[in-house]
Amino acid sequence: MKTSIVWFKTDLRLYDNETLNKAVAESDEIVPVYCFDDSHYTTTHHGFKKTGAFRAQFILESVADLDARLREMNSGLIVVKGKPEEQLALIAKQYNATAVYAKKEVAPQEHETDKRVREALHTLGSELMAISESTLYREDDLPYPINSIPDIFTNFSTAIQHNCHVPNVVQRPRAISSPPLAAATVYTVKDLGLEPAERDSRASIDFKGGETEGLKRINAFFFETHAVSAYKLTRNELSGKNFSSKFAPWLAQGCLSARAVYHELKEYEAEFGQDDGTRRLYHELLWRDYFCFMMCKHYTNFFVKGGIKHEPPNCLSITKGYLSNGLTAKQARIL
C-alpha cells in the first residue's frame, strides 16, 4: 500500500488542485498536511514582521476552511507549526509515507525550503514530488523556453495569446482515502507571535480566508453584481467593494486558482457577452503569469539593486517609463 503526504502550501483548495488530484490518483492513502513555517513569522532585519496580523488571520481561516472541506470527504488536515523539513519528516515516518506531493515553487526562499525538505525525506526513503500549477498557462505549453521569454510584457502576451490555450480546471477528487486523522490543531494569531489586528470600519470589504469565501467572491463579482463589466473603468479606484475584483488574497494563498477565475470569466462572457471589463480582467491574469515566468527566468536578479538589466535605478528613466505608459507628469511624480 502506498501512503503519500499532500503538503498544502499556497494551494489551499480542493477545486482545480492538480497536486491533490495527482497524489490521490497515484496513492492508496493520502495524509494532507499544512505547516505554519516558523520562518514566515519572524521579524525581518528592517524591524517589522515578515507576515502581518491581517495576512496571518486570513491564512488561519483558509487552513480551517480547507480542513472542513477535506473532512466532508472523510479525510482531514494535519496542522503543525515549526520547520517544514522537521515536521514533514516526522509525519512521513509516522505514516510510513513514501512520497510528499507539493506545489512547485519558483522563488529562491521557497526553493531553499523545498531543498531542505527533500534532503530530510531522502534519509527516510521518501521523495518530494513537485507539481507545477501556479499559473494560468502551463510552462510546458509556452511557445519558447523559459530563458527565452520576452522581457517586454506586450511581446509576451501577444505570443501567449496566439500560441497557447488555458487548460481546463481539474475537478476536486470524487473520493479521498486517508488513515484516521485526529482533529486539526487550531492555532491563533498569537500562537504565530503576532497581536490580533482590529478591522478598520472604513474597509470596503471584509476579507475572510478560504476556498468557500473565494468562490463566493467570484460569484458576487461576476454573476450577482455584473461588476466585472465595469472593471476597466473602476479597477484603479481607491475604495469600493466592487471597484476591483478583490481576488488577490484568495489567489495569493491558492484558495482560488487563476484557471478557475478564467473559466468562470468565460462562463460569464458566454452568458452576458465579452466587453472591455472582462477583457481587462483576463489581461490582469496574464500579467500575473508574466511575473511568475519572469521570476523563473531571472530568479535572484529580481532582487538585486540593478534589477534584471543590471542597471542602477534612475529616477529620470523611471519617470519616463511612467509617461510612456500614459501617465501625466503629475501622476508620475506622485508615484
N, C-alpha and C positions, 0 to 999 in steps of 0.2 A: 504494500500500500504506500502510495506517495503522498506525503503531507507537505504542503507548502505554506509559507507565510506570505500574505499580501501586506506589504508595508505602505500604508497610505501616507502621503506627504502633502503636496498641494494638488491632490486629485480626490477631494473629499466628497465623492458622489458614487452612485450606482449606475446612473444613466450615462451612456457613452463613456464607459471606463474600460479601455482596452486592456489595461493591466489586470484588472479584476477578472475580466472575461477570459483572458489567456490563462491565468492561474487556475480558474475553475475548469477549463477545458483540458488542462494538462495534469490535473491532480485529482486524487481520490478525496482528499480533505484539504480545506484551507483554514488558516488561522489569521484573521485580519488583525492588524496591529497599527496603532498610532503612537508615536513617541514625541513628547514635548522635549525638544532638543535644548539642553541647558544653554548651549552657546548662543541660541537665538534670544535669550532673555538676560544677557549680560549688559553691563554699562560700557559703552564704547570709550575710546581714548579722548573723544570730544566731550565726554561728560554727560551724555544722555543715553537712555535705554535703547538698545537695538530694536526692540519691539515695544510699542506703547500700549497703554491700557485698553484703548478702544479696539485696536487690532487684536490684542490678546483675547478680549471678550468675544470678538467675532469668531476667532478660531475655536475657542471653547464651545461656543454654540454650534459651530459647524461639526465638530467632533461628536457632540452629543446627538445631533441630528443623524449623523452617519451611523452611529451605534443603534439608534432606534430603528432606522430603515433596515439595517442588517438583521436585527432581532426579529423583524417581521418575516424574515426569510429563514428563521431558525438558526441563525448564526450569531454574530455579535462582534464586538470590538474590544481587544485588549488595549487599554490605555496606560502608558507608562511615561516616566519622566527621567531624564538623565542623558547619557551619551548614547546615541543610536547604536554604535558598534557594540557596546556592552549589553544594552538591553535586548537587541535583536539576537545576539549570540546566546543569551540566557534562554530566551523563548525558543529559539531553534533547538537548543539542547533539550529543553523540557518536552517538546512535542516531536522530537526526532525529525525535524523538518530538513529536507534535502535541498530546498530552494527557497529563495526570498524574491518575490516579484515586486518590482517598484518602478515608478515613473522615471524615465531617463531625464537626467538633468543636463543643463547647458552651461551654467555659470561656475566660476572657479571654486568658491567656497563649498557649493553643493557637490562638486566633483571630489573635493578633498574628503567630505563626509562619506560619500559613496566608496571611496578608496579604502577608508578605514573599516567600513562595514564589510566590504569584500574580503579584506585580509582577515578579519575576525571570523567570518563564516568559513573561510578556507580551512582554518585549523580544525573545524568540526566536520569537514567533508561536505559542506553546503555551499551553494553558489548564489550570487546575486544576478538576477535576470532583469535587465533594464529595458523598459518598453517605451518607445517614443510616442508621445500623444499630446504634447503641449500646444501644437499649432493647428491652424485651420487646414493648411495643406501639408501633406506628408513630405518629409525631406527627400525620400526616395523618388518622389514624383516631380521634383523640381527639374526644369529644363537645363540645368547646369550643376556642376559640383559645388559644394559649399564654398570652397575657396575662390570660386569664380562668380559668386553672386554680385550683381552690380551694387555699388555703394550709393547710387542715386535711387531714391525711392521710386520715382516715376519710371525709370527703366526696369526696376524690379517688378513693379505692379503690372506693367504692360506685358512683360514676358510671362508672368504667372497667369494672368487672365486669358492669354491666348493659347497657353500650352498645358494648363493643368485644370483639374476639377476637384471640388471639395468632396472627400469621401463621405459616404453615408454614416450616420450615427450608429453606434453599437448599442443595441437594446440591453437593458440590465439582465443579468443571468436569470433563467427561469427557476433555477434552484441552486442553493449553496449548501454543500455538505461540510459541516465543521464538527470538531470534537466538542464536548460540553464546555462552555465558556462561562466563567463567573461574571457577575455584573461588572460593568466597566468602572474603573476608578474615576471618581469625579473630582477634578481639580478646579481651583478658583483662580482668579487673577492674583490674589495674594500668594497663593502657592507658587506662582511664577515669579515672585519677587516684585510685584507691582501693586500700586494703590488703585483701587477702582476709580474710574473717572465718571463724573456726572454728565449726562446728556445735556447739551445746550438746547434750551427751549426754542431757539431760533433755527434749529436744524430743519431742513426741508424734507428730510426722510429719516426714518428710524431704521438704520441698518441692523438686520439680525442675521446671524450666520446660518449656513446650512443649505443643502440642496433643495429642501422643501420651500424655503423662502426665496431662493434664487429662481426656481421655476414659477413661483407666484409673481415675481417681479417681471419676468418675461411676458407672462400673460397680461399683466396690468399695463405694461408699456406698449405692447403690440395690440392686443385684441380688446381690452376693456376701454382704453382711452384713445387709441389710434395716435398716441403722441409721437410715435416713430415717424409719421408722415411730416411732422414739423421739425424733425430732428436737425436738419441742415440749418434752419433759421434760428433755433433756440439753443443749440448744444454748447455755445460759449457763454450763455448767461450764468451769472454767479449764484443765483438762488432759484429754487423752484423744484418741486417733486418730479416733474416730467420734462424739464428743460433739456436734460440729458438722460441717457439710458440708466445711469447709476449701476450698470452691470459690473463695474471694475472690481469691487471687493469679492464678489462671488467668482469672477473669473480668476482672480489672483490666488484664491485658495482652492480653486478647482471644484467648487460647488456646482459650477456650470462649466461646460466645455465650450470653446469657440465654435465648434461644429454644431453643437446643439442650438446655440444662438443663431447661427447662419441658417440652419434648416427651418427653424421656427420663423425666421425672417422670410424665407422663401414661401412658407405656407401663408404668411400674411400677404405677400405680393400676389400669390395665386388667387387669393380671395378678394383683395381690395385694390390690386394694381401696384405696379412699381412707380415710385416717384423720387424726387430729389432727396427726401428724408431717408428712404430705405437704401438708396444707392450710397448715401453718405455713411450710414451705419456699417454697411459692408466694407466701405473704404477704410473705416477706422479699425475693423477687424484685420484688414490687410496690413495696416501699419503695425499692428501687434505682432503679426508673423514676421514682418520685415525686421523688427528689432530683435526678435528671438534668433533669426537666422544670422543677423549681423553679429550677435554675441557668439554664435558658433564659429563664424568666420574670423573675427578679430580678437575674441577671447579677452585676455587681460589688458589689451590695448584700449579697451573701452574705459579703463580706469586710470590711465596714465595722463600726465599733465598735457602732453602733446596730442592726445586722442589718437584716432585711427590713422590720421595723416601725419602723425609725429611732428606737428607744428605747435608752437606755443600759442596760447589763447590770445586773441587780438580783438579788443573791443570794437574797433572800427569795422573789421571784417564781419563780426557778429551782427552789428547793426545793419550793414549792407545786406547780409543774408536775410534778416527780417524784412527789409524793404523789398527785396526781390520776391518775397512771398506775399506781397500785397499789403503789408502793414504800413501805416503812416509813420513819419519820423517821430511824432509824439508817442505813438504806441510803442515803437522800438525803444525809446528812452525809458518808458515805464517798465518794460520787460527787462 
